[in-house]
Amino acid sequence: MRILVVNPNTTASMTATIGACAARVTDAEVVAVNPSMGPASIESHYDEALAVPGLLAEIGRGERDGAQGTVVACFGDPGLDAAREIAIGPVVGIAEAAMHVATLLGRTFAVVTTLSRTIGTAHDLVSRYGFTDRCVAIRACDIPVLDLELPGSDARRVVTELCREVVERDGADVVVLGCAGMADFCAEVSATIGVPVVDGVAAAVKLVESLIALGLTTSRRDEYAPPPAKPYSGPLQPFERRVGPVPVGSI
């Protein structure tokens, strides 16, 4: 079994950390990649929009190379619907995976994310996935994504204390880490604060692994049918649709 884990930003060191965290929870072959084009981190709607073409190209390439399922390793779940349209195998975003898993572990959960400007997106995802009545708080540590892995960074302590706060003040039974760059913190934070802490990367890998084992993938009825063939122009011409379930281009 081969699982593709796509970090939609272009920071290779973060991809390596994400890939290592994914590999620890599965016996499947994990292939962790990032696009060669796009933002270095995803911290705005603009970043997210411009990350999607590279993400889709990597999914097409990964499936041609034998991947049987895909994880979108960014907490905003960018391009998830488009990815499901083009991918043959199942595609799971780390935010949806983490939230679903959190509801299996307690009555309530809270999300601890990076910058405050991403809180609105997290609220939108909570609503989309149907967990508005289960999510008691979304808090930001206000540490930029790329600063999470800086040598000497205080990120782990800050994230841990914020996780403790949402448990003690907001009544969260479970904490969801709201950034793929926090994946390496998970076990340490959980041991410190004494409640389950869910890393979306690990959760998504296990869900994709299960869907592959069950022989299940995205329904092709209506909305998630392959997008209709049509001309594309300019720099996006390599993404033009022809016959088949994956992008023709290999940007």
C-alpha positions as a Python dict, from the first residue, in 0.01 Angstrom:
ca = {
    (1, 'M'): (0, 0, 0),
    (2, 'R'): (133, 343, -94),
    (3, 'I'): (-6, 662, 63),
    (4, 'L'): (76, 1002, -82),
    (5, 'V'): (109, 1284, 171),
    (6, 'V'): (113, 1624, 3),
    (7, 'N'): (232, 1928, 193),
    (8, 'P'): (75, 2202, -23),
    (9, 'N'): (345, 2457, 62),
    (10, 'T'): (695, 2451, -85),
    (11, 'T'): (899, 2418, 236),
    (12, 'A'): (1087, 2089, 202),
    (13, 'S'): (1201, 2074, 566),
    (14, 'M'): (839, 2084, 681),
    (15, 'T'): (753, 1813, 429),
    (16, 'A'): (1026, 1593, 577),
    (17, 'T'): (885, 1638, 929),
    (18, 'I'): (532, 1567, 809),
    (19, 'G'): (649, 1257, 624),
    (20, 'A'): (834, 1124, 929),
    (21, 'C'): (527, 1175, 1150),
    (22, 'A'): (308, 1000, 892),
    (23, 'A'): (545, 704, 859),
    (24, 'R'): (546, 644, 1235),
    (25, 'V'): (177, 550, 1241),
    (26, 'T'): (154, 311, 945),
    (27, 'D'): (321, 12, 786),
    (28, 'A'): (220, 143, 445),
    (29, 'E'): (474, 313, 222),
    (30, 'V'): (446, 688, 281),
    (31, 'V'): (554, 922, 2),
    (32, 'A'): (570, 1280, 131),
    (33, 'V'): (601, 1554, -130),
    (34, 'N'): (551, 1925, -181),
    (35, 'P'): (500, 2130, -497),
    (36, 'S'): (784, 2315, -661),
    (37, 'M'): (557, 2616, -714),
    (38, 'G'): (346, 2806, -465),
    (39, 'P'): (382, 2974, -125),
    (40, 'A'): (643, 2879, 135),
    (41, 'S'): (363, 2858, 392),
    (42, 'I'): (-14, 2888, 382),
    (43, 'E'): (-142, 3159, 613),
    (44, 'S'): (-402, 3348, 406),
    (45, 'H'): (-678, 3293, 152),
    (46, 'Y'): (-436, 3420, -114),
    (47, 'D'): (-172, 3165, -13),
    (48, 'E'): (-431, 2890, -14),
    (49, 'A'): (-565, 2974, -359),
    (50, 'L'): (-218, 2980, -513),
    (51, 'A'): (-117, 2654, -343),
    (52, 'V'): (-395, 2452, -505),
    (53, 'P'): (-254, 2411, -860),
    (54, 'G'): (72, 2269, -725),
    (55, 'L'): (-121, 2041, -489),
    (56, 'L'): (-332, 1903, -774),
    (57, 'A'): (-26, 1848, -992),
    (58, 'E'): (141, 1647, -713),
    (59, 'I'): (-170, 1433, -666),
    (60, 'G'): (-180, 1354, -1037),
    (61, 'R'): (189, 1270, -1041),
    (62, 'G'): (165, 1064, -723),
    (63, 'E'): (-121, 852, -853),
    (64, 'R'): (59, 790, -1180),
    (65, 'D'): (348, 665, -967),
    (66, 'G'): (125, 421, -781),
    (67, 'A'): (-22, 605, -481),
    (68, 'Q'): (-352, 449, -374),
    (69, 'G'): (-473, 729, -147),
    (70, 'T'): (-380, 1087, -59),
    (71, 'V'): (-353, 1309, 248),
    (72, 'V'): (-376, 1686, 203),
    (73, 'A'): (-139, 1798, 479),
    (74, 'C'): (-249, 2153, 550),
    (75, 'F'): (-505, 2235, 819),
    (76, 'G'): (-708, 2458, 589),
    (77, 'D'): (-779, 2149, 375),
    (78, 'P'): (-702, 2355, 61),
    (79, 'G'): (-821, 2218, -269),
    (80, 'L'): (-985, 1917, -104),
    (81, 'D'): (-1295, 1912, -322),
    (82, 'A'): (-1093, 1958, -641),
    (83, 'A'): (-855, 1683, -530),
    (84, 'R'): (-1147, 1445, -482),
    (85, 'E'): (-1269, 1521, -834),
    (86, 'I'): (-942, 1423, -998),
    (87, 'A'): (-801, 1149, -774),
    (88, 'I'): (-870, 781, -830),
    (89, 'G'): (-809, 688, -465),
    (90, 'P'): (-955, 840, -147),
    (91, 'V'): (-840, 1188, -42),
    (92, 'V'): (-857, 1309, 319),
    (93, 'G'): (-771, 1650, 461),
    (94, 'I'): (-596, 1676, 794),
    (95, 'A'): (-850, 1915, 949),
    (96, 'E'): (-1147, 1692, 869),
    (97, 'A'): (-956, 1384, 987),
    (98, 'A'): (-849, 1543, 1315),
    (99, 'M'): (-1197, 1673, 1395),
    (100, 'H'): (-1365, 1342, 1319),
    (101, 'V'): (-1114, 1153, 1533),
    (102, 'A'): (-1148, 1406, 1817),
    (103, 'T'): (-1523, 1341, 1839),
    (104, 'L'): (-1451, 973, 1897),
    (105, 'L'): (-1238, 1055, 2201),
    (106, 'G'): (-1449, 1304, 2396),
    (107, 'R'): (-1768, 1508, 2395),
    (108, 'T'): (-1587, 1834, 2316),
    (109, 'F'): (-1272, 1945, 2141),
    (110, 'A'): (-1077, 2265, 2083),
    (111, 'V'): (-845, 2367, 1801),
    (112, 'V'): (-508, 2529, 1864),
    (113, 'T'): (-380, 2690, 1547),
    (114, 'T'): (-108, 2928, 1432),
    (115, 'L'): (-206, 3286, 1337),
    (116, 'S'): (-528, 3452, 1451),
    (117, 'R'): (-614, 3533, 1089),
    (118, 'T'): (-675, 3160, 1030),
    (119, 'I'): (-937, 3129, 1306),
    (120, 'G'): (-1221, 3220, 1069),
    (121, 'T'): (-1119, 2944, 829),
    (122, 'A'): (-1107, 2696, 1115),
    (123, 'H'): (-1459, 2799, 1220),
    (124, 'D'): (-1576, 2747, 862),
    (125, 'L'): (-1428, 2397, 858),
    (126, 'V'): (-1584, 2308, 1195),
    (127, 'S'): (-1921, 2409, 1051),
    (128, 'R'): (-1865, 2230, 721),
    (129, 'Y'): (-1779, 1904, 894),
    (130, 'G'): (-2080, 1929, 1126),
    (131, 'F'): (-1905, 1979, 1459),
    (132, 'T'): (-2022, 2326, 1566),
    (133, 'D'): (-2181, 2183, 1879),
    (134, 'R'): (-1868, 1983, 1968),
    (135, 'C'): (-1598, 2250, 1922),
    (136, 'V'): (-1576, 2469, 2232),
    (137, 'A'): (-1284, 2691, 2129),
    (138, 'I'): (-1044, 2784, 1851),
    (139, 'R'): (-731, 2958, 1977),
    (140, 'A'): (-425, 3092, 1796),
    (141, 'C'): (-70, 3085, 1933),
    (142, 'D'): (25, 3365, 1687),
    (143, 'I'): (340, 3185, 1576),
    (144, 'P'): (394, 3189, 1198),
    (145, 'V'): (402, 2845, 1037),
    (146, 'L'): (767, 2862, 936),
    (147, 'D'): (871, 2970, 1287),
    (148, 'L'): (742, 2643, 1434),
    (149, 'E'): (1059, 2462, 1326),
    (150, 'L'): (1317, 2734, 1392),
    (151, 'P'): (1608, 2618, 1611),
    (152, 'G'): (1563, 2757, 1960),
    (153, 'S'): (1198, 2843, 1895),
    (154, 'D'): (968, 2873, 2194),
    (155, 'A'): (686, 2724, 1986),
    (156, 'R'): (648, 2395, 2174),
    (157, 'R'): (611, 2567, 2511),
    (158, 'V'): (365, 2824, 2374),
    (159, 'V'): (155, 2561, 2198),
    (160, 'T'): (156, 2337, 2505),
    (161, 'E'): (41, 2617, 2735),
    (162, 'L'): (-236, 2716, 2495),
    (163, 'C'): (-350, 2355, 2477),
    (164, 'R'): (-358, 2344, 2857),
    (165, 'E'): (-564, 2665, 2858),
    (166, 'V'): (-836, 2533, 2626),
    (167, 'V'): (-872, 2228, 2849),
    (168, 'E'): (-882, 2416, 3179),
    (169, 'R'): (-1073, 2730, 3072),
    (170, 'D'): (-1282, 2615, 2778),
    (171, 'G'): (-1359, 2261, 2888),
    (172, 'A'): (-1214, 2075, 2591),
    (173, 'D'): (-1192, 1698, 2636),
    (174, 'V'): (-964, 1671, 2333),
    (175, 'V'): (-727, 1913, 2159),
    (176, 'V'): (-677, 1927, 1784),
    (177, 'L'): (-348, 2073, 1660),
    (178, 'G'): (-436, 2315, 1382),
    (179, 'C'): (-124, 2300, 1166),
    (180, 'A'): (67, 2021, 994),
    (181, 'G'): (384, 2187, 1119),
    (182, 'M'): (280, 2095, 1474),
    (183, 'A'): (268, 1723, 1396),
    (184, 'D'): (592, 1654, 1577),
    (185, 'F'): (457, 1813, 1900),
    (186, 'C'): (160, 1584, 1947),
    (187, 'A'): (275, 1312, 2188),
    (188, 'E'): (474, 1557, 2398),
    (189, 'V'): (180, 1796, 2438),
    (190, 'S'): (-61, 1515, 2521),
    (191, 'A'): (169, 1374, 2789),
    (192, 'T'): (209, 1719, 2943),
    (193, 'I'): (-156, 1827, 2958),
    (194, 'G'): (-311, 1485, 3025),
    (195, 'V'): (-580, 1471, 2755),
    (196, 'P'): (-581, 1329, 2400),
    (197, 'V'): (-415, 1558, 2147),
    (198, 'V'): (-487, 1482, 1783),
    (199, 'D'): (-241, 1547, 1502),
    (200, 'G'): (-431, 1567, 1175),
    (201, 'V'): (-145, 1421, 971),
    (202, 'A'): (-145, 1095, 1167),
    (203, 'A'): (-525, 1085, 1179),
    (204, 'A'): (-558, 1139, 804),
    (205, 'V'): (-297, 875, 721),
    (206, 'K'): (-481, 615, 927),
    (207, 'L'): (-816, 707, 773),
    (208, 'V'): (-675, 685, 420),
    (209, 'E'): (-510, 354, 508),
    (210, 'S'): (-847, 223, 631),
    (211, 'L'): (-1034, 342, 322),
    (212, 'I'): (-782, 174, 93),
    (213, 'A'): (-806, -149, 293),
    (214, 'L'): (-1185, -135, 270),
    (215, 'G'): (-1171, -81, -105),
    (216, 'L'): (-1352, 254, -75),
    (217, 'T'): (-1296, 578, -259),
    (218, 'T'): (-1482, 900, -344),
    (219, 'S'): (-1831, 863, -488),
    (220, 'R'): (-1839, 959, -856),
    (221, 'R'): (-2204, 1051, -849),
    (222, 'D'): (-2264, 1410, -962),
    (223, 'E'): (-2050, 1658, -762),
    (224, 'Y'): (-1730, 1451, -740),
    (225, 'A'): (-1746, 1312, -1092),
    (226, 'P'): (-1432, 1400, -1292),
    (227, 'P'): (-1451, 1763, -1406),
    (228, 'P'): (-1575, 1813, -1763),
    (229, 'A'): (-1316, 1842, -2039),
    (230, 'K'): (-1258, 2197, -2161),
    (231, 'P'): (-974, 2419, -2284),
    (232, 'Y'): (-749, 2597, -2032),
    (233, 'S'): (-531, 2891, -2133),
    (234, 'G'): (-204, 3050, -2033),
    (235, 'P'): (8, 2908, -1749),
    (236, 'L'): (-277, 2674, -1650),
    (237, 'Q'): (-296, 2508, -1992),
    (238, 'P'): (-113, 2194, -1864),
    (239, 'F'): (-409, 2138, -1629),
    (240, 'E'): (-652, 2111, -1919),
    (241, 'R'): (-886, 1817, -1880),
    (242, 'R'): (-897, 1536, -2132),
    (243, 'V'): (-1016, 1181, -2078),
    (244, 'G'): (-925, 1018, -1747),
    (245, 'P'): (-932, 1083, -1373),
    (246, 'V'): (-602, 1269, -1326),
    (247, 'P'): (-451, 1593, -1463),
    (248, 'V'): (-271, 1558, -1792),
    (249, 'G'): (-10, 1819, -1707),
    (250, 'S'): (297, 1740, -1500),
    (251, 'I'): (402, 2082, -1377),
}
